Amino acid sequence: MRSIKYFMFLSLMFLSACSTLILKPADFSWPVEAVVNVANNGNVDVQRYSLSFNAKELFFNETGDSLGYENKQLRIIRNENGYYFITANNFKNVYVFKADKGSLSLEKKIGIIESKGENTKLPGMIDPAFNQRSPFIELVYGNGGNIKVNLTEEGIIKEEKK
């Protein structure tokens, strides 16, 4: 009888160690966007949220200029699912990243300003800003913030007519 109790106790301990602990619901969102300067070496440091990364590749991907990050600011916000939304003044895209092993990994590139035909020199967004509008990230841009777009990590979400 004693060996049966011992066996049951060991089995219970083994099975409980194998189960995955899940804490939910969890909300990873930032209440407001972070506007950060890009350092001379391309590094970005968001001290409030303990986030840092090098933005050189992001600016090169967007502008094609290896020094396109100099004297620039990035606008960053995180949604409730933990995805980072990043853009900057004159960008044509919003970049959605997820946290990976010691890096930010591009999940999606959302085209906001579309190039028409051969005219790839169209200006990008003017004064973009992010707002937390759960379950969306609201992107506001244009003169006076007259253009608004709802985003998720999957792309642009069209508003339904009421």
Secondary structure, 3 states (H helix, E strand, C coil): CHHHHHHHHHHHHHHHHHCCCCCCCCCCCCCECEEEECCCCCEEEEHHHCEEEECHHHHHHHHCCCCCCCCCEEEEEECCCCCEEEECCCCCEEEEEEEECCEEEEEEEEECCCCECCECCCCCCCCCEEEEECCEEEEEECHHHCEEEEEECCEEECCCCC
